[in-house]
Amino acid sequence: MELKLRRPLAFIDLETTGINVSADRIVEISVLKLNPNGKEEWLTTRINPEIPIPQKSSAIHGITDKDIADSPTFKEIAKKLAAFS
């Protein structure tokens, strides 16, 4: 399918600690940006949610507390993420 874009279009995929939007946190974010010229750009990063990842969630996405222990917090990557989009 050919898209005639005037501005970039972004698709976002999140892995989280759960499904409660007011209490749960992001542990991984992946963004695919399609530019009007057809160029694709990806940004994927793991994020330390600063709360434990429930075992039920880890069983779904495979990301454990150990995997994100040295990852930046969302606050630390927010400017990078905003600049990407």
PDB file of N, CA, C and O in Angstrom, chain B, residues numbered from 101:
ATOM      1  N   MET B 101       0.839  -1.164   0.000  1.00  0.00           N
ATOM      2  CA  MET B 101       0.000   0.000   0.000  1.00  0.00           C
ATOM      3  C   MET B 101       0.895   1.241   0.000  1.00  0.00           C
ATOM      4  O   MET B 101       1.852   1.325   0.769  1.00  0.00           O
ATOM      5  N   GLU B 102       0.585   2.170  -0.841  1.00  0.00           N
ATOM      6  CA  GLU B 102       1.327   3.414  -0.900  1.00  0.00           C
ATOM      7  C   GLU B 102       0.568   4.484  -0.147  1.00  0.00           C
ATOM      8  O   GLU B 102      -0.601   4.751  -0.423  1.00  0.00           O
ATOM      9  N   LEU B 103       1.250   5.094   0.808  1.00  0.00           N
ATOM     10  CA  LEU B 103       0.643   6.176   1.580  1.00  0.00           C
ATOM     11  C   LEU B 103       1.168   7.515   1.074  1.00  0.00           C
ATOM     12  O   LEU B 103       2.361   7.660   0.809  1.00  0.00           O
ATOM     13  N   LYS B 104       0.302   8.460   0.947  1.00  0.00           N
ATOM     14  CA  LYS B 104       0.718   9.802   0.547  1.00  0.00           C
ATOM     15  C   LYS B 104       0.688  10.681   1.797  1.00  0.00           C
ATOM     16  O   LYS B 104      -0.310  11.335   2.097  1.00  0.00           O
ATOM     17  N   LEU B 105       1.795  10.675   2.502  1.00  0.00           N
ATOM     18  CA  LEU B 105       1.881  11.392   3.770  1.00  0.00           C
ATOM     19  C   LEU B 105       2.371  12.815   3.571  1.00  0.00           C
ATOM     20  O   LEU B 105       3.234  13.076   2.732  1.00  0.00           O
ATOM     21  N   ARG B 106       1.822  13.716   4.336  1.00  0.00           N
ATOM     22  CA  ARG B 106       2.310  15.091   4.370  1.00  0.00           C
ATOM     23  C   ARG B 106       3.186  15.322   5.594  1.00  0.00           C
ATOM     24  O   ARG B 106       4.055  16.194   5.609  1.00  0.00           O
ATOM     25  N   ARG B 107       2.931  14.517   6.615  1.00  0.00           N
ATOM     26  CA  ARG B 107       3.691  14.579   7.867  1.00  0.00           C
ATOM     27  C   ARG B 107       4.072  13.158   8.269  1.00  0.00           C
ATOM     28  O   ARG B 107       3.451  12.206   7.796  1.00  0.00           O
ATOM     29  N   PRO B 108       5.067  12.990   9.120  1.00  0.00           N
ATOM     30  CA  PRO B 108       5.408  11.642   9.582  1.00  0.00           C
ATOM     31  C   PRO B 108       4.232  10.996  10.315  1.00  0.00           C
ATOM     32  O   PRO B 108       3.407  11.675  10.927  1.00  0.00           O
ATOM     33  N   LEU B 109       4.180   9.681  10.234  1.00  0.00           N
ATOM     34  CA  LEU B 109       3.161   8.882  10.906  1.00  0.00           C
ATOM     35  C   LEU B 109       3.885   7.904  11.820  1.00  0.00           C
ATOM     36  O   LEU B 109       4.782   7.188  11.376  1.00  0.00           O
ATOM     37  N   ALA B 110       3.503   7.869  13.097  1.00  0.00           N
ATOM     38  CA  ALA B 110       4.182   7.001  14.062  1.00  0.00           C
ATOM     39  C   ALA B 110       3.250   5.910  14.577  1.00  0.00           C
ATOM     40  O   ALA B 110       2.070   6.140  14.841  1.00  0.00           O
ATOM     41  N   PHE B 111       3.822   4.712  14.711  1.00  0.00           N
ATOM     42  CA  PHE B 111       3.141   3.570  15.311  1.00  0.00           C
ATOM     43  C   PHE B 111       3.895   3.243  16.594  1.00  0.00           C
ATOM     44  O   PHE B 111       5.122   3.153  16.586  1.00  0.00           O
ATOM     45  N   ILE B 112       3.174   3.064  17.687  1.00  0.00           N
ATOM     46  CA  ILE B 112       3.795   2.855  18.994  1.00  0.00           C
ATOM     47  C   ILE B 112       3.358   1.515  19.563  1.00  0.00           C
ATOM     48  O   ILE B 112       2.176   1.172  19.557  1.00  0.00           O
ATOM     49  N   ASP B 113       4.344   0.761  20.059  1.00  0.00           N
ATOM     50  CA  ASP B 113       4.074  -0.512  20.738  1.00  0.00           C
ATOM     51  C   ASP B 113       4.649  -0.419  22.137  1.00  0.00           C
ATOM     52  O   ASP B 113       5.807  -0.039  22.309  1.00  0.00           O
ATOM     53  N   LEU B 114       3.854  -0.762  23.139  1.00  0.00           N
ATOM     54  CA  LEU B 114       4.293  -0.711  24.532  1.00  0.00           C
ATOM     55  C   LEU B 114       4.268  -2.085  25.169  1.00  0.00           C
ATOM     56  O   LEU B 114       3.385  -2.899  24.897  1.00  0.00           O
ATOM     57  N   GLU B 115       5.250  -2.329  26.021  1.00  0.00           N
ATOM     58  CA  GLU B 115       5.213  -3.455  26.945  1.00  0.00           C
ATOM     59  C   GLU B 115       5.148  -2.803  28.312  1.00  0.00           C
ATOM     60  O   GLU B 115       5.887  -1.857  28.583  1.00  0.00           O
ATOM     61  N   THR B 116       4.270  -3.297  29.181  1.00  0.00           N
ATOM     62  CA  THR B 116       4.006  -2.618  30.446  1.00  0.00           C
ATOM     63  C   THR B 116       4.006  -3.591  31.618  1.00  0.00           C
ATOM     64  O   THR B 116       4.120  -4.806  31.453  1.00  0.00           O
ATOM     65  N   THR B 117       3.871  -3.006  32.822  1.00  0.00           N
ATOM     66  CA  THR B 117       3.780  -3.824  34.028  1.00  0.00           C
ATOM     67  C   THR B 117       2.371  -4.372  34.221  1.00  0.00           C
ATOM     68  O   THR B 117       2.158  -5.214  35.094  1.00  0.00           O
ATOM     69  N   GLY B 118       1.413  -3.919  33.435  1.00  0.00           N
ATOM     70  CA  GLY B 118       0.025  -4.372  33.548  1.00  0.00           C
ATOM     71  C   GLY B 118      -0.871  -3.550  32.640  1.00  0.00           C
ATOM     72  O   GLY B 118      -0.393  -2.850  31.746  1.00  0.00           O
ATOM     73  N   ILE B 119      -2.182  -3.639  32.875  1.00  0.00           N
ATOM     74  CA  ILE B 119      -3.135  -2.947  31.998  1.00  0.00           C
ATOM     75  C   ILE B 119      -3.894  -1.797  32.670  1.00  0.00           C
ATOM     76  O   ILE B 119      -4.785  -1.203  32.063  1.00  0.00           O
ATOM     77  N   ASN B 120      -3.548  -1.488  33.900  1.00  0.00           N
ATOM     78  CA  ASN B 120      -4.183  -0.382  34.611  1.00  0.00           C
ATOM     79  C   ASN B 120      -3.452   0.911  34.239  1.00  0.00           C
ATOM     80  O   ASN B 120      -2.335   1.146  34.701  1.00  0.00           O
ATOM     81  N   VAL B 121      -4.072   1.745  33.410  1.00  0.00           N
ATOM     82  CA  VAL B 121      -3.392   2.938  32.887  1.00  0.00           C
ATOM     83  C   VAL B 121      -3.036   3.958  33.967  1.00  0.00           C
ATOM     84  O   VAL B 121      -2.146   4.782  33.755  1.00  0.00           O
ATOM     85  N   SER B 122      -3.699   3.925  35.102  1.00  0.00           N
ATOM     86  CA  SER B 122      -3.382   4.887  36.158  1.00  0.00           C
ATOM     87  C   SER B 122      -2.313   4.388  37.127  1.00  0.00           C
ATOM     88  O   SER B 122      -1.741   5.182  37.874  1.00  0.00           O
ATOM     89  N   ALA B 123      -2.035   3.084  37.125  1.00  0.00           N
ATOM     90  CA  ALA B 123      -1.076   2.548  38.095  1.00  0.00           C
ATOM     91  C   ALA B 123       0.128   1.848  37.464  1.00  0.00           C
ATOM     92  O   ALA B 123       1.205   1.824  38.058  1.00  0.00           O
ATOM     93  N   ASP B 124      -0.038   1.286  36.283  1.00  0.00           N
ATOM     94  CA  ASP B 124       1.043   0.508  35.682  1.00  0.00           C
ATOM     95  C   ASP B 124       1.971   1.389  34.863  1.00  0.00           C
ATOM     96  O   ASP B 124       1.637   2.521  34.512  1.00  0.00           O
ATOM     97  N   ARG B 125       3.145   0.844  34.565  1.00  0.00           N
ATOM     98  CA  ARG B 125       4.197   1.624  33.916  1.00  0.00           C
ATOM     99  C   ARG B 125       4.722   0.916  32.674  1.00  0.00           C
ATOM    100  O   ARG B 125       4.534  -0.288  32.496  1.00  0.00           O
ATOM    101  N   ILE B 126       5.380   1.684  31.827  1.00  0.00           N
ATOM    102  CA  ILE B 126       5.995   1.163  30.603  1.00  0.00           C
ATOM    103  C   ILE B 126       7.336   0.522  30.935  1.00  0.00           C
ATOM    104  O   ILE B 126       8.120   1.086  31.698  1.00  0.00           O
ATOM    105  N   VAL B 127       7.608  -0.664  30.364  1.00  0.00           N
ATOM    106  CA  VAL B 127       8.911  -1.304  30.520  1.00  0.00           C
ATOM    107  C   VAL B 127       9.680  -1.357  29.197  1.00  0.00           C
ATOM    108  O   VAL B 127      10.898  -1.534  29.193  1.00  0.00           O
ATOM    109  N   GLU B 128       8.971  -1.205  28.081  1.00  0.00           N
ATOM    110  CA  GLU B 128       9.629  -1.117  26.779  1.00  0.00           C
ATOM    111  C   GLU B 128       8.730  -0.340  25.835  1.00  0.00           C
ATOM    112  O   GLU B 128       7.512  -0.516  25.828  1.00  0.00           O
ATOM    113  N   ILE B 129       9.347   0.523  25.039  1.00  0.00           N
ATOM    114  CA  ILE B 129       8.602   1.276  24.034  1.00  0.00           C
ATOM    115  C   ILE B 129       9.316   1.108  22.704  1.00  0.00           C
ATOM    116  O   ILE B 129      10.543   1.159  22.622  1.00  0.00           O
ATOM    117  N   SER B 130       8.523   0.910  21.674  1.00  0.00           N
ATOM    118  CA  SER B 130       9.053   0.788  20.323  1.00  0.00           C
ATOM    119  C   SER B 130       8.208   1.681  19.424  1.00  0.00           C
ATOM    120  O   SER B 130       6.979   1.601  19.429  1.00  0.00           O
ATOM    121  N   VAL B 131       8.881   2.532  18.654  1.00  0.00           N
ATOM    122  CA  VAL B 131       8.184   3.464  17.771  1.00  0.00           C
ATOM    123  C   VAL B 131       8.711   3.281  16.349  1.00  0.00           C
ATOM    124  O   VAL B 131       9.919   3.313  16.112  1.00  0.00           O
ATOM    125  N   LEU B 132       7.798   3.092  15.420  1.00  0.00           N
ATOM    126  CA  LEU B 132       8.128   3.075  13.997  1.00  0.00           C
ATOM    127  C   LEU B 132       7.580   4.364  13.416  1.00  0.00           C
ATOM    128  O   LEU B 132       6.382   4.634  13.494  1.00  0.00           O
ATOM    129  N   LYS B 133       8.475   5.163  12.828  1.00  0.00           N
ATOM    130  CA  LYS B 133       8.051   6.418  12.217  1.00  0.00           C
ATOM    131  C   LYS B 133       8.213   6.303  10.706  1.00  0.00           C
ATOM    132  O   LYS B 133       9.303   6.027  10.205  1.00  0.00           O
ATOM    133  N   LEU B 134       7.111   6.521   9.989  1.00  0.00           N
ATOM    134  CA  LEU B 134       7.128   6.555   8.534  1.00  0.00           C
ATOM    135  C   LEU B 134       7.152   8.011   8.098  1.00  0.00           C
ATOM    136  O   LEU B 134       6.278   8.794   8.472  1.00  0.00           O
ATOM    137  N   ASN B 135       8.145   8.367   7.313  1.00  0.00           N
ATOM    138  CA  ASN B 135       8.294   9.738   6.838  1.00  0.00           C
ATOM    139  C   ASN B 135       7.653   9.893   5.462  1.00  0.00           C
ATOM    140  O   ASN B 135       7.521   8.913   4.729  1.00  0.00           O
ATOM    141  N   PRO B 136       7.256  11.110   5.105  1.00  0.00           N
ATOM    142  CA  PRO B 136       6.634  11.345   3.796  1.00  0.00           C
ATOM    143  C   PRO B 136       7.488  10.881   2.615  1.00  0.00           C
ATOM    144  O   PRO B 136       6.949  10.541   1.562  1.00  0.00           O
ATOM    145  N   ASN B 137       8.814  10.864   2.779  1.00  0.00           N
ATOM    146  CA  ASN B 137       9.704  10.418   1.704  1.00  0.00           C
ATOM    147  C   ASN B 137       9.846   8.895   1.644  1.00  0.00           C
ATOM    148  O   ASN B 137      10.603   8.376   0.824  1.00  0.00           O
ATOM    149  N   GLY B 138       9.117   8.173   2.515  1.00  0.00           N
ATOM    150  CA  GLY B 138       9.154   6.718   2.524  1.00  0.00           C
ATOM    151  C   GLY B 138      10.162   6.116   3.482  1.00  0.00           C
ATOM    152  O   GLY B 138      10.155   4.903   3.693  1.00  0.00           O
ATOM    153  N   LYS B 139      11.025   6.925   4.064  1.00  0.00           N
ATOM    154  CA  LYS B 139      12.036   6.427   4.994  1.00  0.00           C
ATOM    155  C   LYS B 139      11.373   5.973   6.288  1.00  0.00           C
ATOM    156  O   LYS B 139      10.490   6.647   6.819  1.00  0.00           O
ATOM    157  N   GLU B 140      11.815   4.813   6.790  1.00  0.00           N
ATOM    158  CA  GLU B 140      11.335   4.281   8.065  1.00  0.00           C
ATOM    159  C   GLU B 140      12.410   4.495   9.128  1.00  0.00           C
ATOM    160  O   GLU B 140      13.596   4.279   8.879  1.00  0.00           O
ATOM    161  N   GLU B 141      11.983   4.919  10.307  1.00  0.00           N
ATOM    162  CA  GLU B 141      12.891   5.081  11.435  1.00  0.00           C
ATOM    163  C   GLU B 141      12.312   4.331  12.627  1.00  0.00           C
ATOM    164  O   GLU B 141      11.106   4.370  12.871  1.00  0.00           O
ATOM    165  N   TRP B 142      13.184   3.648  13.368  1.00  0.00           N
ATOM    166  CA  TRP B 142      12.775   2.879  14.542  1.00  0.00           C
ATOM    167  C   TRP B 142      13.451   3.428  15.785  1.00  0.00           C
ATOM    168  O   TRP B 142      14.600   3.868  15.734  1.00  0.00           O
ATOM    169  N   LEU B 143      12.744   3.402  16.887  1.00  0.00           N
ATOM    170  CA  LEU B 143      13.312   3.680  18.203  1.00  0.00           C
ATOM    171  C   LEU B 143      12.730   2.643  19.147  1.00  0.00           C
ATOM    172  O   LEU B 143      11.514   2.565  19.322  1.00  0.00           O
ATOM    173  N   THR B 144      13.591   1.856  19.747  1.00  0.00           N
ATOM    174  CA  THR B 144      13.155   0.857  20.724  1.00  0.00           C
ATOM    175  C   THR B 144      14.058   0.968  21.938  1.00  0.00           C
ATOM    176  O   THR B 144      15.283   0.973  21.814  1.00  0.00           O
ATOM    177  N   THR B 145      13.449   1.057  23.108  1.00  0.00           N
ATOM    178  CA  THR B 145      14.237   1.129  24.333  1.00  0.00           C
ATOM    179  C   THR B 145      13.475   0.518  25.498  1.00  0.00           C
ATOM    180  O   THR B 145      12.254   0.632  25.607  1.00  0.00           O
ATOM    181  N   ARG B 146      14.233  -0.131  26.358  1.00  0.00           N
ATOM    182  CA  ARG B 146      13.650  -0.631  27.604  1.00  0.00           C
ATOM    183  C   ARG B 146      13.699   0.486  28.624  1.00  0.00           C
ATOM    184  O   ARG B 146      14.578   1.347  28.582  1.00  0.00           O
ATOM    185  N   ILE B 147      12.743   0.461  29.542  1.00  0.00           N
ATOM    186  CA  ILE B 147      12.579   1.526  30.528  1.00  0.00           C
ATOM    187  C   ILE B 147      12.429   0.905  31.914  1.00  0.00           C
ATOM    188  O   ILE B 147      11.684  -0.058  32.097  1.00  0.00           O
ATOM    189  N   ASN B 148      13.140   1.463  32.878  1.00  0.00           N
ATOM    190  CA  ASN B 148      12.989   1.018  34.260  1.00  0.00           C
ATOM    191  C   ASN B 148      11.711   1.663  34.809  1.00  0.00           C
ATOM    192  O   ASN B 148      11.646   2.885  34.940  1.00  0.00           O
ATOM    193  N   PRO B 149      10.693   0.850  35.132  1.00  0.00           N
ATOM    194  CA  PRO B 149       9.416   1.418  35.572  1.00  0.00           C
ATOM    195  C   PRO B 149       9.435   1.904  37.018  1.00  0.00           C
ATOM    196  O   PRO B 149       8.474   2.520  37.478  1.00  0.00           O
ATOM    197  N   GLU B 150      10.512   1.631  37.729  1.00  0.00           N
ATOM    198  CA  GLU B 150      10.660   2.030  39.134  1.00  0.00           C
ATOM    199  C   GLU B 150       9.648   1.352  40.048  1.00  0.00           C
ATOM    200  O   GLU B 150       9.458   1.774  41.189  1.00  0.00           O
ATOM    201  N   ILE B 151       9.004   0.311  39.555  1.00  0.00           N
ATOM    202  CA  ILE B 151       8.150  -0.563  40.364  1.00  0.00           C
ATOM    203  C   ILE B 151       8.429  -1.987  39.884  1.00  0.00           C
ATOM    204  O   ILE B 151       8.885  -2.177  38.756  1.00  0.00           O
ATOM    205  N   PRO B 152       8.161  -2.988  40.724  1.00  0.00           N
ATOM    206  CA  PRO B 152       8.385  -4.369  40.291  1.00  0.00           C
ATOM    207  C   PRO B 152       7.461  -4.757  39.129  1.00  0.00           C
ATOM    208  O   PRO B 152       6.311  -4.323  39.060  1.00  0.00           O
ATOM    209  N   ILE B 153       7.990  -5.580  38.226  1.00  0.00           N
ATOM    210  CA  ILE B 153       7.176  -6.111  37.123  1.00  0.00           C
ATOM    211  C   ILE B 153       6.514  -7.397  37.630  1.00  0.00           C
ATOM    212  O   ILE B 153       7.209  -8.336  38.016  1.00  0.00           O
ATOM    213  N   PRO B 154       5.191  -7.446  37.631  1.00  0.00           N
ATOM    214  CA  PRO B 154       4.511  -8.665  38.082  1.00  0.00           C
ATOM    215  C   PRO B 154       4.893  -9.868  37.209  1.00  0.00           C
ATOM    216  O   PRO B 154       5.104  -9.733  36.003  1.00  0.00           O
ATOM    217  N   GLN B 155       4.975 -11.019  37.828  1.00  0.00           N
ATOM    218  CA  GLN B 155       5.337 -12.243  37.119  1.00  0.00           C
ATOM    219  C   GLN B 155       4.359 -12.532  35.973  1.00  0.00           C
ATOM    220  O   GLN B 155       4.761 -13.037  34.925  1.00  0.00           O
ATOM    221  N   LYS B 156       3.071 -12.209  36.175  1.00  0.00           N
ATOM    222  CA  LYS B 156       2.072 -12.414  35.118  1.00  0.00           C
ATOM    223  C   LYS B 156       2.420 -11.609  33.871  1.00  0.00           C
ATOM    224  O   LYS B 156       2.264 -12.095  32.751  1.00  0.00           O
ATOM    225  N   SER B 157       2.890 -10.383  34.065  1.00  0.00           N
ATOM    226  CA  SER B 157       3.263  -9.534  32.931  1.00  0.00           C
ATOM    227  C   SER B 157       4.541 -10.041  32.272  1.00  0.00           C
ATOM    228  O   SER B 157       4.636 -10.088  31.045  1.00  0.00           O
ATOM    229  N   SER B 158       5.521 -10.419  33.088  1.00  0.00           N
ATOM    230  CA  SER B 158       6.771 -10.967  32.543  1.00  0.00           C
ATOM    231  C   SER B 158       6.509 -12.218  31.716  1.00  0.00           C
ATOM    232  O   SER B 158       7.193 -12.462  30.722  1.00  0.00           O
ATOM    233  N   ALA B 159       5.525 -13.008  32.122  1.00  0.00           N
ATOM    234  CA  ALA B 159       5.187 -14.225  31.378  1.00  0.00           C
ATOM    235  C   ALA B 159       4.652 -13.891  29.986  1.00  0.00           C
ATOM    236  O   ALA B 159       4.780 -14.697  29.064  1.00  0.00           O
ATOM    237  N   ILE B 160       4.059 -12.718  29.829  1.00  0.00           N
ATOM    238  CA  ILE B 160       3.516 -12.310  28.532  1.00  0.00           C
ATOM    239  C   ILE B 160       4.601 -11.711  27.635  1.00  0.00           C
ATOM    240  O   ILE B 160       4.757 -12.133  26.489  1.00  0.00           O
ATOM    241  N   HIS B 161       5.359 -10.722  28.152  1.00  0.00           N
ATOM    242  CA  HIS B 161       6.329 -10.042  27.287  1.00  0.00           C
ATOM    243  C   HIS B 161       7.763 -10.496  27.477  1.00  0.00           C
ATOM    244  O   HIS B 161       8.632 -10.120  26.690  1.00  0.00           O
ATOM    245  N   GLY B 162       8.035 -11.293  28.500  1.00  0.00           N
ATOM    246  CA  GLY B 162       9.374 -11.845  28.688  1.00  0.00           C
ATOM    247  C   GLY B 162      10.387 -10.888  29.299  1.00  0.00           C
ATOM    248  O   GLY B 162      11.577 -11.200  29.333  1.00  0.00           O
ATOM    249  N   ILE B 163       9.948  -9.735  29.782  1.00  0.00           N
ATOM    250  CA  ILE B 163      10.858  -8.758  30.382  1.00  0.00           C
ATOM    251  C   ILE B 163      10.730  -8.855  31.902  1.00  0.00           C
ATOM    252  O   ILE B 163       9.634  -8.768  32.456  1.00  0.00           O
ATOM    253  N   THR B 164      11.877  -9.038  32.562  1.00  0.00           N
ATOM    254  CA  THR B 164      11.883  -9.195  34.019  1.00  0.00           C
ATOM    255  C   THR B 164      12.540  -7.990  34.687  1.00  0.00           C
ATOM    256  O   THR B 164      13.147  -7.151  34.021  1.00  0.00           O
ATOM    257  N   ASP B 165      12.410  -7.918  35.999  1.00  0.00           N
ATOM    258  CA  ASP B 165      13.056  -6.845  36.759  1.00  0.00           C
ATOM    259  C   ASP B 165      14.562  -6.818  36.493  1.00  0.00           C
ATOM    260  O   ASP B 165      15.158  -5.746  36.393  1.00  0.00           O
ATOM    261  N   LYS B 166      15.165  -7.979  36.381  1.00  0.00           N
ATOM    262  CA  LYS B 166      16.606  -8.071  36.122  1.00  0.00           C
ATOM    263  C   LYS B 166      16.953  -7.458  34.757  1.00  0.00           C
ATOM    264  O   LYS B 166      17.991  -6.814  34.610  1.00  0.00           O
ATOM    265  N   ASP B 167      16.089  -7.659  33.771  1.00  0.00           N
ATOM    266  CA  ASP B 167      16.332  -7.145  32.410  1.00  0.00           C
ATOM    267  C   ASP B 167      16.365  -5.617  32.347  1.00  0.00           C
ATOM    268  O   ASP B 167      17.065  -5.052  31.507  1.00  0.00           O
ATOM    269  N   ILE B 168      15.625  -4.949  33.216  1.00  0.00           N
ATOM    270  CA  ILE B 168      15.520  -3.490  33.149  1.00  0.00           C
ATOM    271  C   ILE B 168      16.241  -2.781  34.299  1.00  0.00           C
ATOM    272  O   ILE B 168      16.143  -1.561  34.433  1.00  0.00           O
ATOM    273  N   ALA B 169      16.951  -3.528  35.115  1.00  0.00           N
ATOM    274  CA  ALA B 169      17.604  -2.955  36.303  1.00  0.00           C
ATOM    275  C   ALA B 169      18.512  -1.779  35.963  1.00  0.00           C
ATOM    276  O   ALA B 169      18.554  -0.804  36.713  1.00  0.00           O
ATOM    277  N   ASP B 170      19.232  -1.850  34.858  1.00  0.00           N
ATOM    278  CA  ASP B 170      20.159  -0.781  34.474  1.00  0.00           C
ATOM    279  C   ASP B 170      19.595   0.131  33.379  1.00  0.00           C
ATOM    280  O   ASP B 170      20.323   0.953  32.822  1.00  0.00           O
ATOM    281  N   SER B 171      18.320  -0.009  33.075  1.00  0.00           N
ATOM    282  CA  SER B 171      17.693   0.802  32.028  1.00  0.00           C
ATOM    283  C   SER B 171      17.328   2.184  32.568  1.00  0.00           C
ATOM    284  O   SER B 171      17.135   2.348  33.773  1.00  0.00           O
ATOM    285  N   PRO B 172      17.233   3.175  31.684  1.00  0.00           N
ATOM    286  CA  PRO B 172      16.831   4.518  32.130  1.00  0.00           C
ATOM    287  C   PRO B 172      15.355   4.548  32.506  1.00  0.00           C
ATOM    288  O   PRO B 172      14.580   3.690  32.082  1.00  0.00           O
ATOM    289  N   THR B 173      14.977   5.532  33.296  1.00  0.00           N
ATOM    290  CA  THR B 173      13.571   5.731  33.632  1.00  0.00           C
ATOM    291  C   THR B 173      12.896   6.471  32.472  1.00  0.00           C
ATOM    292  O   THR B 173      13.575   6.987  31.584  1.00  0.00           O
ATOM    293  N   PHE B 174      11.574   6.521  32.484  1.00  0.00           N
ATOM    294  CA  PHE B 174      10.864   7.246  31.430  1.00  0.00           C
ATOM    295  C   PHE B 174      11.266   8.716  31.431  1.00  0.00           C
ATOM    296  O   PHE B 174      11.442   9.317  30.372  1.00  0.00           O
ATOM    297  N   LYS B 175      11.408   9.286  32.609  1.00  0.00           N
ATOM    298  CA  LYS B 175      11.809  10.693  32.711  1.00  0.00           C
ATOM    299  C   LYS B 175      13.149  10.926  32.013  1.00  0.00           C
ATOM    300  O   LYS B 175      13.356  11.970  31.394  1.00  0.00           O
ATOM    301  N   GLU B 176      14.048   9.965  32.113  1.00  0.00           N
ATOM    302  CA  GLU B 176      15.375  10.098  31.505  1.00  0.00           C
ATOM    303  C   GLU B 176      15.345   9.996  29.975  1.00  0.00           C
ATOM    304  O   GLU B 176      16.219  10.554  29.311  1.00  0.00           O
ATOM    305  N   ILE B 177      14.366   9.301  29.410  1.00  0.00           N
ATOM    306  CA  ILE B 177      14.314   9.147  27.944  1.00  0.00           C
ATOM    307  C   ILE B 177      13.249  10.016  27.288  1.00  0.00           C
ATOM    308  O   ILE B 177      13.144  10.036  26.062  1.00  0.00           O
ATOM    309  N   ALA B 178      12.464  10.730  28.076  1.00  0.00           N
ATOM    310  CA  ALA B 178      11.331  11.495  27.539  1.00  0.00           C
ATOM    311  C   ALA B 178      11.751  12.501  26.465  1.00  0.00           C
ATOM    312  O   ALA B 178      11.089  12.603  25.433  1.00  0.00           O
ATOM    313  N   LYS B 179      12.828  13.239  26.687  1.00  0.00           N
ATOM    314  CA  LYS B 179      13.264  14.236  25.701  1.00  0.00           C
ATOM    315  C   LYS B 179      13.723  13.569  24.421  1.00  0.00           C
ATOM    316  O   LYS B 179      13.439  14.064  23.331  1.00  0.00           O
ATOM    317  N   LYS B 180      14.428  12.453  24.533  1.00  0.00           N
ATOM    318  CA  LYS B 180      14.872  11.695  23.356  1.00  0.00           C
ATOM    319  C   LYS B 180      13.660  11.200  22.568  1.00  0.00           C
ATOM    320  O   LYS B 180      13.643  11.262  21.338  1.00  0.00           O
ATOM    321  N   LEU B 181      12.657  10.715  23.276  1.00  0.00           N
ATOM    322  CA  LEU B 181      11.437  10.216  22.642  1.00  0.00           C
ATOM    323  C   LEU B 181      10.682  11.355  21.946  1.00  0.00           C
ATOM    324  O   LEU B 181      10.211  11.196  20.820  1.00  0.00           O
ATOM    325  N   ALA B 182      10.573  12.488  22.615  1.00  0.00           N
ATOM    326  CA  ALA B 182       9.881  13.641  22.027  1.00  0.00           C
ATOM    327  C   ALA B 182      10.621  14.138  20.781  1.00  0.00           C
ATOM    328  O   ALA B 182       9.987  14.506  19.793  1.00  0.00           O
ATOM    329  N   ALA B 183      11.934  14.151  20.821  1.00  0.00           N
ATOM    330  CA  ALA B 183      12.724  14.602  19.670  1.00  0.00           C
ATOM    331  C   ALA B 183      12.584  13.635  18.496  1.00  0.00           C
ATOM    332  O   ALA B 183      12.653  14.052  17.340  1.00  0.00           O
ATOM    333  N   PHE B 184      12.390  12.359  18.782  1.00  0.00           N
ATOM    334  CA  PHE B 184      12.237  11.358  17.731  1.00  0.00           C
ATOM    335  C   PHE B 184      10.930  11.525  16.987  1.00  0.00           C
ATOM    336  O   PHE B 184      10.872  11.340  15.772  1.00  0.00           O
ATOM    337  N   SER B 185       9.876  11.876  17.715  1.00  0.00           N
ATOM    338  CA  SER B 185       8.559  12.000  17.076  1.00  0.00           C
ATOM    339  C   SER B 185       8.386  13.361  16.533  1.00  0.00           C
ATOM    340  O   SER B 185       7.342  13.667  15.955  1.00  0.00           O
TER     341      SER B 185
END
